[in-house]
Amino acid sequence: MPGRGGFIPDPVAADEAERQLFVLVNKARATAGLSALAFDPDLARVARAHSSEMLINNYIAHISPTTGSPSDRVAKAGITVDRLSENIGTSSSPDELHQGLMRSPGHRSAILDRKSTRVGIGVAVPLAGRRYRVVGTELFR
């Protein structure tokens, strides 16, 4: 599927896609007059595992048939949180994924939540030779 402007975006590695999404989330927050979120490596590990599971099993959902809800996954990882929200999605590039999340009122509100201070972002991409897509999970606390 072509990206904006009719071209297919160059594939990027999962770690680079995570960095790009982190920058885009904080840029959106700055535009809205909000403080930047700190990167949370513990939440990122949980997010990365969920993105990988969704990619491997070809689904996009907050509730996993094997690991449960976002709260279940975070608790199983030994992370204690007072509040948690999750964005998930898939697209042909990190930028398109972020733009899609920002067009969705629920996902946008998670990105622009004044009470959030930390974010963990995890991305999975297919193995080389497969149709490229970004599967991403953002966990906010």
SERO-4910 file (N, C-alpha, C, O; in steps of 0.05 Angstrom, whole numbers):
BEGIN
 pado doro    nc1    nc2    nc3   cac1   cac2   cac3    cc1    cc2    cc3    oc1    oc2    oc3
  Met    A     17    -24      0      0      0      0     18     25      0     35     27     18
  Pro    A     15     42    -19     31     66    -20     27     85      4      5     86     15
  Gly    A     47     98     12     45    118     33     35    144     22     27    146     -1
  Arg    A     35    165     39     27    191     30     44    200      6     68    194      5
  Gly    A     32    213    -12     46    223    -36     51    201    -57     64    206    -76
  Gly    A     39    177    -53     41    156    -73     66    140    -72     70    123    -90
  Phe    A     83    143    -52    107    127    -51    106    108    -28     91    112     -9
  Ile    A    121     86    -30    123     67     -8    146     75     10    169     76      0
  Pro    A    141     79     35    162     88     53    184     66     55    178     42     54
  Asp    A    209     75     59    230     56     63    226     41     90    220     54    110
  Pro    A    229     15     90    227      1    115    248     10    135    270     16    128
  Val    A    240     10    160    259     16    182    259     -7    202    239    -22    204
  Ala    A    280    -11    216    282    -32    236    264    -24    260    256     -1    263
  Ala    A    256    -44    275    237    -40    297    248    -20    317    232     -2    326
  Asp    A    274    -21    324    284     -2    344    284     27    333    279     45    348
  Glu    A    289     30    308    287     57    296    258     67    295    253     90    300
  Ala    A    240     49    289    211     56    289    202     65    316    187     84    319
  Glu    A    212     51    337    206     59    365    216     87    371    202    103    383
  Arg    A    240     93    363    252    119    367    235    141    353    229    162    364
  Gln    A    228    135    328    212    154    312    185    159    326    176    182    327
  Leu    A    172    138    335    146    142    348    149    158    374    132    174    380
  Phe    A    170    153    389    175    167    414    177    197    408    166    214    422
  Val    A    193    204    387    196    232    379    170    244    371    163    266    378
  Leu    A    154    229    355    128    239    345    109    243    368     94    263    368
  Val    A    108    225    387     90    228    411     97    254    425     80    270    432
  Asn    A    123    258    431    131    282    446    128    308    430    124    329    441
  Lys    A    131    306    403    126    329    386     96    337    388     90    361    390
  Ala    A     79    317    387     50    323    389     43    335    416     27    353    418
  Arg    A     56    325    437     51    336    464     61    365    465     48    382    477
  Ala    A     85    371    454     95    398    454     77    417    439     72    439    448
  Thr    A     67    408    416     48    425    401     23    431    417     12    453    414
  Ala    A     15    413    434     -8    417    451     -2    431    477    -19    435    493
  Gly    A     23    440    480     31    454    504     35    436    528     34    445    551
  Leu    A     41    410    524     44    391    545     74    384    548     90    386    529
  Ser    A     81    375    572    109    367    577    114    340    563     96    324    558
  Ala    A    140    336    556    149    311    543    146    288    563    148    291    587
  Leu    A    141    264    551    140    240    567    168    228    569    184    229    549
  Ala    A    175    216    591    200    202    594    196    174    582    175    163    583
  Phe    A    218    163    571    217    136    560    219    117    583    236    119    600
  Asp    A    202     97    583    201     76    604    209     49    592    193     37    578
  Pro    A    234     40    597    243     15    585    228     -9    594    225    -28    579
  Asp    A    217     -9    619    202    -32    628    176    -34    612    168    -56    603
  Leu    A    162    -12    609    137    -12    593    143    -19    564    127    -32    551
  Ala    A    166     -9    554    173    -15    526    177    -45    522    169    -55    501
  Arg    A    188    -59    541    191    -89    538    164   -102    536    160   -120    520
  Val    A    145    -93    552    118   -104    551    105    -97    525     92   -114    512
  Ala    A    108    -72    516     96    -63    491    108    -79    467     94    -87    449
  Arg    A    134    -83    467    148    -97    446    138   -126    444    133   -136    422
  Ala    A    135   -139    467    125   -166    467     97   -168    455     90   -187    441
  His    A     79   -149    462     52   -149    452     52   -144    422     37   -157    407
  Ser    A     68   -125    413     70   -120    384     79   -145    369     69   -152    348
  Ser    A     99   -158    380    110   -183    367     88   -204    366     85   -218    346
  Glu    A     74   -208    388     52   -228    388     31   -221    367     22   -239    353
  Met    A     24   -196    365      3   -188    345     13   -193    317     -2   -202    300
  Leu    A     39   -186    311     50   -190    285     51   -220    278     42   -228    256
  Ile    A     61   -236    296     64   -265    291     37   -278    287     34   -296    270
  Asn    A     17   -270    303     -9   -283    302    -29   -268    285    -53   -275    283
  Asn    A    -20   -247    271    -36   -232    252    -62   -222    263    -84   -227    252
  Tyr    A    -60   -207    284    -84   -194    295    -75   -167    308    -52   -163    313
  Ile    A    -95   -149    312    -90   -124    325   -112   -121    346   -136   -118    339
  Ala    A   -106   -123    372   -126   -121    393   -112   -114    419    -89   -121    424
  His    A   -127   -101    436   -117    -95    463   -117   -120    481   -100   -122    498
  Ile    A   -136   -137    476   -137   -162    492   -125   -185    476   -134   -191    454
  Ser    A   -104   -196    488    -90   -219    475   -103   -245    484   -110   -248    508
  Pro    A   -106   -264    466   -116   -291    474    -97   -306    493   -106   -324    506
  Thr    A    -72   -298    494    -53   -312    511    -43   -296    535    -37   -307    556
  Thr    A    -41   -269    532    -30   -253    554    -50   -234    567    -43   -219    585
  Gly    A    -75   -234    557    -96   -217    570    -95   -188    562    -87   -180    540
  Ser    A   -103   -172    581   -106   -143    578    -79   -128    582    -60   -140    591
  Pro    A    -78   -103    574    -54    -88    580    -46    -88    610    -23    -91    617
  Ser    A    -66    -86    627    -61    -87    656    -50   -114    664    -32   -116    681
  Asp    A    -61   -136    652    -50   -163    658    -21   -165    650     -5   -175    665
  Arg    A    -14   -155    626     13   -158    616     33   -142    633     54   -151    639
  Val    A     24   -118    641     42   -101    657     46   -114    685     68   -115    695
  Ala    A     24   -124    697     26   -137    723     44   -162    721     61   -167    739
  Lys    A     41   -178    700     57   -202    697     87   -195    694    104   -212    701
  Ala    A     93   -171    684    120   -162    682    131   -151    708    155   -143    709
  Gly    A    114   -150    729    123   -140    755    124   -110    757    137    -99    774
  Ile    A    109    -97    739    108    -68    739     83    -59    754     61    -67    747
  Thr    A     86    -42    774     63    -31    788     57     -3    777     74     14    775
  Val    A     32      1    769     23     26    758     -3     35    771    -20     19    778
  Asp    A     -6     61    775    -31     72    785    -51     77    763    -75     76    766
  Arg    A    -40     82    739    -57     87    716    -42     76    691    -18     75    691
  Leu    A    -58     68    671    -46     56    647    -65     60    624    -89     56    626
  Ser    A    -54     68    601    -70     68    576    -52     57    554    -28     57    556
  Glu    A    -66     46    534    -51     33    512    -62     42    485    -86     43    481
  Asn    A    -44     47    467    -50     51    439    -38     28    423    -15     20    429
  Ile    A    -52     17    404    -41     -3    386    -49      4    358    -69     18    353
  Gly    A    -33     -5    339    -40     -1    311    -20    -13    293      1    -23    301
  Thr    A    -27    -12    267     -8    -22    246    -11     -4    222    -32      7    216
  Ser    A     11      0    208     12     17    185     37     11    169     53     -7    176
  Ser    A     41     26    147     64     21    130     89     36    139    111     32    128
  Ser    A     87     54    159    110     68    169    104     79    197     81     81    205
  Pro    A    125     86    213    120     98    239    104    124    237     86    129    253
  Asp    A    110    141    217     96    166    214     66    161    208     49    174    220
  Glu    A     60    143    190     32    137    184     17    125    208     -6    131    212
  Leu    A     31    108    223     19     97    247     12    119    267    -10    120    277
  His    A     31    137    271     26    160    290      3    177    280    -14    185    296
  Gln    A      3    184    254    -18    201    244    -45    187    247    -65    201    253
  Gly    A    -47    161    243    -72    147    247    -81    148    275   -105    151    281
  Leu    A    -62    145    294    -69    146    322    -79    174    330    -98    177    345
  Met    A    -66    194    318    -74    222    325   -102    229    313   -115    247    323
  Arg    A   -110    215    292   -137    220    280   -159    206    296   -182    212    293
  Ser    A   -152    187    313   -171    173    329   -174    187    356   -155    189    371
  Pro    A   -198    196    363   -202    211    389   -192    196    413   -179    208    430
  Gly    A   -197    170    415   -188    155    439   -157    153    440   -146    156    462
  His    A   -145    147    418   -116    144    417   -102    171    421    -82    173    435
  Arg    A   -114    192    409   -103    219    412   -104    227    442    -85    240    452
  Ser    A   -126    221    455   -128    229    483   -107    215    501    -98    226    520
  Ala    A   -100    190    494    -79    176    508    -52    190    504    -37    194    523
  Ile    A    -46    198    480    -21    212    474    -20    239    488      1    248    498
  Leu    A    -43    253    489    -44    280    500    -54    281    529    -63    302    538
  Asp    A    -54    259    543    -63    258    571    -44    273    589    -21    266    591
  Arg    A    -54    294    602    -37    311    619    -26    295    643     -5    303    654
  Lys    A    -40    274    651    -32    259    675     -9    239    669      4    230    687
  Ser    A     -5    233    644     16    214    637     43    227    639     46    251    632
  Thr    A     62    212    649     90    222    651    110    205    637    133    213    632
  Arg    A    102    180    631    121    160    620    107    145    597     83    142    597
  Val    A    124    136    578    113    120    556    134     98    550    158    102    550
  Gly    A    123     74    544    139     53    533    128     46    506    104     41    503
  Ile    A    145     46    486    136     40    458    151     16    448    175     13    450
  Gly    A    135     -3    437    146    -27    426    135    -32    398    111    -30    393
  Val    A    153    -38    380    146    -43    352    156    -70    343    177    -79    352
  Ala    A    141    -82    326    150   -107    312    147   -102    282    128    -89    273
  Val    A    166   -112    267    165   -111    238    170   -139    227    184   -155    240
  Pro    A    160   -145    203    164   -172    192    193   -178    186    209   -160    183
  Leu    A    199   -203    183    226   -212    174    230   -202    146    211   -197    131
  Ala    A    255   -198    138    262   -190    111    249   -208     91    248   -232     95
  Gly    A    240   -196     69    228   -212     48    198   -214     50    184   -222     31
  Arg    A    187   -205     73    158   -205     76    148   -177     72    163   -157     74
  Arg    A    122   -174     66    110   -148     63    115   -131     88    107   -139    110
  Tyr    A    127   -108     85    134    -91    108    109    -78    120     93    -67    105
  Arg    A    108    -78    146     88    -62    160     99    -58    189    115    -74    198
  Val    A     90    -37    202     97    -31    229     73    -39    247     51    -30    242
  Val    A     78    -56    267     58    -62    287     68    -49    313     90    -57    323
  Gly    A     53    -31    324     62    -16    347     44    -16    371     19    -17    368
  Thr    A     56    -15    394     41    -13    419     54     10    435     78     11    439
  Glu    A     37     28    446     47     49    463     32     46    490      8     45    491
  Leu    A     48     44    511     37     42    539     43     68    554     67     75    555
  Phe    A     23     81    564     27    106    579     20    102    608      1     89    615
  Arg    A     36    115    625     30    116    654     38    143    665     34    148    688
***
